[in-house]
Structures are given as C-alpha cells and as structure tokens.
Amino acid sequence: MRIEPVDRLEGTIRAPPSKSYTHRAFFLALLADGESRIEEPLVSDDTEATLSAVRAFGAEADWNRVIPPEEIRPAMINARESGTTARISVAVASLARGRSVIDGEGRLRERPFAPLVRALLSLGVRVRGEKLPIEVSGGSLGSGVRVDASISSQFVTALLILASRAGIRVEFDNAVSRPYVEMTLRTMEAFGVDFERDGGITVFPGVSGTDFHVPGDYSSAAFFLAAGALYGKVRVENLDPKDVQADRAIVEILEGIGAGVRVGRDYVEVERGDLRGFEVDCSDFPDLFPILTVLAAYADGSSVIRGRQLRYKESDRVRAMALNLARAGVKVRELRDGLEIRGGRPRGVTVEDFNDHRVAMAMAILGLGARGETVIENEGVVAKSYPGFFDDLRGLLK
C-alpha cells in the first residue's frame, strides 16, 4: 500500500475481536466437559493455527463450535508463527497418552520455550527440546509447578490452561505482561474453572462447556486510536472499558501525553492534541511498543520507551523500529531494552516490516503524517492478527 500524508483523519471503525481471548477460549473449549460456542472469534493466521491444533488434539471444531474429545489425543501440531498456539499446545500435549510434536515456522522456531519445558519436566512430563520442534509425551502429573515468566507470560497461561484440566498449583516469578495472566484467569472463570490465589494460583480441575463471546481487541484498536491523537479524531467501537486487556493502557497513555480522550460504554474516541514526550515501560503491554514509538516520533521533545521482552517478539522490535524510524529521518537511539526518540516530522519511507504485523501497522500510521510517500510492500503480513487493517485504514481515508 502507498500512503500519502493527510491533512486530517476522521471517522469510526469497529475493533476486531481479541486474538488473545480467541486463543484461550478455543483451548479451554478443547478441555471442557461439553460443547462450547465461541461467538465473534478473531479469524486470522494465528487463530487458524489454534483452531487446527484444537482439531488435531481430537476436538470437532469450527469457528463457532467446539465439541471436545473424551480424551486428548497425541498430535502433530504446526503452530505456524503463533507463539500462544505453540506454548499452550506444548502444555496441553502433556495430557495425551502418547507422543506429540509441536513445531512452527519462521521466527517462532527461534523464540524461547526453555522455562516452560523446565516447568513441565518438573511436573513429570517427558519433553525433548527447548526450541521448536518440541516432543512431548504425557503421563502422570505432579500437583505443583513453578515457572520463570521473565521472558513471556505465555508460559504461565499455558500452565494455567493445563491446570484447568489437571488440577495444579502454578507459581511464577518475575512475570512480564501480567495483565495477560489476568485475561487467562478471566477466560477460565467464564468456562467454570475454580481457582484460589494463595501466593501462587491453585487451580481445581473442571472445565465446563459454555457460550463465550470474544471482546474487541485493544491491541488492534491502538493503531487507530494513535492515528486520532496524531491527525484528527477517530472513534473505535466494540471496546469494553472495564476489560483486563493489557493494551487498554493505550487509553491512559494517550490522555497523559496530551491527546483528547473520551471513553464511552462500548467505544473510545481520541482527538488530536499537542503531544509531548513521554517515558513508558511497556513490559506489561509489549504489543504497544511499535505504535508508541510512532507517537514519540511526532511528540514534542524526547521520549524513552522500554520493555524487558521486546527483542523476543515476532521480530526484535527494538531493532526493527529503530531501523525504520531512522530511515524516516527520526532521531533515535537504540538502548538495550528500548528506544530513545526525539520527536519531529518524519519523512516517507519504504518500510522493512521484518515479517512483523505490528511493525507494518505502526509504520502505516506513521506514514499518514510523514513528508512524502510511505510504502508498505507486504500488506498480507497483517493477517497474523488484523486481516482487515488496511481495509479499515482505506475506509478512514475516503
């Protein structure tokens, strides 16, 4: 897509369904004691990987209905490039009587799994490999486990979902992205899972089939909320202001740096303001990092944006955004765990997306105000999480 600068951007879009909730709902439906219906799931590359995994483990499933198997069966799982699919699948495979292999594609084969593997080994699961492909052979499970969550909260989520069927006490240390753990627990509650917080989380076995409605996604909405703050006024509907999603933090951040923010019963509206430089640690919401760097590129003064796990996502997002912003003429300094950025007026650039959907979407938003044309060569990269992103963007530009 070729993006020209706009004088003003104004309009309304509907947030797509949450990718994170969709993953969790399908895996819990796999483990339930009866049929579940999933209402308004996100259909994307990552969630298609989860639907395929649920089927491979023995469920009869389509996008709106899951009939679980009597027993989880061993499976060959291709998680594609979905970290959530792969990590939950590694844990769920320990429930099967036999050997499963979980594999993936692209950068997912380089991403870390060791803390989850060590935790499963301590439970008595037979696991081979600390990066994909990983072999898992189920057996009798212990009653408690501790996991290092300093790289990813997905390790905790995987163990909690396993615990919802097996009954395990889960402890975790140094957690990043803690709101994602709360999202997992909220989804478990919707599927009738009981648990106690007692220094760790003691989960009692039992998952009930249910009707689960997937909320709108603050992660995807953040790009257009930022566009409103930079260029005009944008309303994003289908957003629950009381949700526990980590990326709901974008609302408070935008308000804090000078944008006009209005929150309604099911929408957030953001209007352009005089944005000022800011400092943010986004260890709890790393998916906001790319769009926060774009806000910093236009804000008055210097900004510092950090996060402990930013180099371990779909790309090394610190390096990816540093390179793209520098090519756009932004003064940027790469830090060990983030970026220091001095705001100004970027210029148009041909984007290197590093096969990272959020890098491509963030740079598309940057292009709306840049001097000259911005080119996104691979529109299809956004299918990982937000297949309709460029359609929604074109709709606002009409």
N, C-alpha and C positions, 0 to 999 in steps of 0.2 A: 504494500500500500504506500502511496505517495501522500505525504501530509504537508499541507501548506499552512502558514500561520493564519490565525483567525483574529478578527477584531473583538468579537465577543462570542461566548458559547453559552447557550441557554436551552434548557429542556428537561425532560423527565425520562428516566429509564426504570426498569424493574430489575432488581438484583437477581441474579441466577441463584438456584438452590446451592446450599453449602456442600462443598466437596467433602469436608471433614465429617460432617454429620452423615452424609451418604455412605461413606466407607463404614463407619461404626454401625449404622443401622443394618446394613446387609450382613456384616459378620455376626452381629447379635441375633439376627433372624435365622442365620445358619445354625446357631447353637440353641435355639428356642425349642420348647416342647410342643409347639403347634404352629400353624400357619401365621405369617405376618404379611401385612400390606404396607408398602412403602409409598407414601404419597409425595409427589413432586420431587423425586430424586434428581440429582445432577447427572446428566448424561454427558460424559466426557471420556477422554482416553484413560485417565487414571481410574475412574469409577467403572469403566468397562473391564479393566483388569480385575477389580474386586468382584464384579458380577461373575466373571469367568472363574475366579478362584472359588467362590461360593458353590458354583455348579460342580467344579472339579472335586470338591470335598463331599459331594453327594446330594446337594440340595436340588430340588426342582425349582428353578427361579427364572423370572424375567424382571423387567424394570419395576414392576409394581407389586409383585407377589413372590413370596419365598415359602416353599414347603420344605422343612428341614428333613434330613435323613434320620433314621433311627440311630445310626452310628456314623461318626465322621470317618470317611474312608481315606486311605492313603492317596496322595495326588501328586501330579507333576504340575507345578504352578509356574506360569510365566507372568510375573508382576509388571512386565513392560518397564516403564520408568517410574512406577509409583512406589515410593518408599513406604507409605502407610500400608498398601496392599502387601508388600513383601514382609514387613515386620510383623504384622498381625498374622499372616499366613504361617510364618515360622513358628509362632506360638501355638496357633490352632492345630498345626500338624502334630504336635505332641499328644493330642487326644486320639489320634488314629492308631489302629493296630497294624503297623507295617511301616514301610519306608516311604517318605515323601521327599521330593526335591523342589526347592523353591529357587527360582532363577529370575533374572530380569535382563534388561537391555541398557545400552548406553552407560551414562554416568552412574546409574544405580548399582552397577557391578563394582564401582569404586567406593561407594558410600559405606560407612561403618555399621557393623552389626555385632561387634565383639561383646559389648556389655549385655546385650540380650542373650547371646549364645552362652555366656558365662552364667547368667542367671538361670537359664533353662538346664544347663548341666548340673547346677546346684540342686535343682528340683528332681534330678534323676533321669532327665530326658537324654537320649543319645543324640548328639549333634556333631556333625562334621563340617568344618569350615567356619571362618569368621567374616568372610565376604561371600557374596553370591557367586556361584551356586552353593546352597547350603542343604545338606541332607539331614533329615530329622526322622528318628524312629521313636514312636510313642511307647509308653509303659506306665507303670505306677508312678504317681507324682507325690512329691513331698507336700507339706502343709504351709510352708512359708518360703519367701524369696525376697532378696534384696537386689536392687539394680542401680547402677550408676547412670543417672539421667542427665549428665552434664553436656552430652552431645545432642541428645534428642529425647523429647518426652514421648515419642512413639514407642520407645522400649517399655515405658510404664503402661501406656494404653494397650499394647499387645498383651502384657501380663494380666492386666485387669480384665480384658475380654476373655482370656483363658480362664481366669479365676471365676468368672461368672458361671462357667460350666463345672469347673473342677473344685471350687471352694478353696481358696488360697489367701493367705495374708501377704500383701505386697508392700514392701518398704522401698523407698527410693531416696537417693542422695543427690544434692546439687542440681536440682531439676531446672532446666531451661523450659520455656514455653509452658509454664504451669497451667495457664488457662485451658490448654488443650486436654490436660488431665481432667479438669472440671467438666469439660464438654463430654469426655468419655463417661464420667460418672453420671452426668445428667441423662445421657442416652441409655445407660444401663438402668437407671431408675424407670425410664419410660418402658423398658422391657421387663419390668417387675423384679429386677435384681436388688437384693438387700445387701447392705454393707455397713460397716462401722468404721469410723475414723478413730484410731487408737494409737497415735504415733505413726502408724502405717495405715493401711486400709485393709481390713478383714472383710473378704467377700464371701457371702454364703451362696452355695450352688443353687441354681434355679433361674432359668430364663423363660419368660412367658411370651408366646406369640402375641403380637399386638398390631394395631394400626399406628404407624409412625409418620408424622408429617415433617418433611425436611425444611428447616427455616432458610430464609435468604442468607446470602453469603457476604459478610463484611469484608472478607479478603478481596473478593472481586469488586465490590462496591467502592473500595478505597480509591481505585484509579479514577473513577468519575467524580467522587467527592473531592479529590485533589484538583481535578480539572475545574470544578466550580470555584474552588478557592483561588485558582490562578487566573481564570479567564472570563468569569461571568457568574452564572447561577445554575446549579444542577441539583435536581431532586432525584434521589434514589429511593424507590419504593420497595416493599417486601423486606423490610428490615425491622426486627424486633428490638426495641431499645433496651429491653431487660435481658437479652441473651448473654450467655457467658463467653461468647466467642472472643478469642484473643484480639483479633483485629478490629474489634469495636473501639479499641484505643485510638483509632484514626480520628474519631469524633472529638475527643478531648484534645488531641494534638492540634488539630486544625483550629479549634477555638482558641487554644493557648498561643498560637503564633500569629493571630490577627484576622483569621477568616470569620465571616458571618455564618453562624451555625444555628439551625433550627431543627429540633427533634420533635417529630410527631408520633402518633400512636403506632404507625407502621411505615414511617419514612424518615429520612434525614435529608435536609436541604442545606447546601453550602453555597455561600456567595463570596465573590472576590473581595479581598481586603488587602491592606498593606502588610504583607507578610514579613516577619522579622526572623532572623537567625535563631537557631534553637539547638539544644543538646538533648539527645534521646538515646537511651539504652533499649534496644528492641529485642533483647534476649527472650522476652516473653511473647513477642509477636514478630518473628524474623521475616515473615512474608510481606510485611510493610516496608522493609528496608529499601527495595528499589524505588518505590514511589516517594518515600520520604527523601531520598537523595534528589529526586526531581524537584520537590518542593524547595529543598535547600538551594538548588541551582538558581532559583528565581528570588529567594528571600533576601532581604536587606541584611548584609553582614555575613558573619561566619557561622557555620553550623558544624556540629560533630555528631555523627550517628554511628553507634556501635552495636555489637551483638556477639555473644560468645560462639554461636554456631553458624555464622553467616557464610563461612567458607566450605560448609559441608552440605549445602542445599543442591538443587538441580544443577547449579553451577557454583563456582567460587564467586558468590555475588559481590563480595568486596572488590575483587579484581575486575569482574565484568562491568560493574557500574563505574569504577574508576576509569577504565579504558574508554567507555562510551562517552562519559561526561567530558573527559579530556579532549576527545576528538570533536566534541561540540563546543570547545573553547572555554569550558568551565575550569576555574582554578580549583584543583582537587589534590589532596594529599592522602595517600594510602597509609592507613595505620594497621597495626597487627590485627585488630578486630573491628575495623570500620573505616570510615572516611571523614576527613575534614574538608569542608566545601565552602568556598566563598561565592555568594550569590552574584548574579549579574543578568545578562541577556545571552543565553546560549545561541549558537548558530545551528542550522540544519545539518544533519549528518546521515550517512548510511549506517544503519545500526548493525552491530555484531551481536546477535542475540544469545550466543553460546548454548543454543538449544534450550533456553530457559524462558518459559512462558511469561514470567513476571518481569524479566528484563525487557522483553519485547513490548509488553503493555505499558510499562513505565516510560520507555523511550518514545512510544507513540504519543503519550500525554505531553512529554517534553516538547515534541515537535509542533504542538499546537500554538506555541508562543515563540518558537525559535526564528531567527533571521534566516530565511531561505527554506528550502525543501528538506524534509526528513523522509527517509526511505526505510520501510520495514520490508525486507525482501521475502521473508518466510512467514506469511500470515498464519499458516497452519500450525505454528508452534503453540498458539494459544489454546488449541484443542485439548491440551492436558488438563485445563481447569475451567476455561471460559470460552467455549467454542463460538459463542455469539458476540465476543468482544468487538470485533471490527464492524459487525453489523450495527451494534449499538452506537459505536462511535460515528459511523456514517449517518445514522439517524439523527444524532445531535447536530451534525454539520449541515444538514439540509436547511 
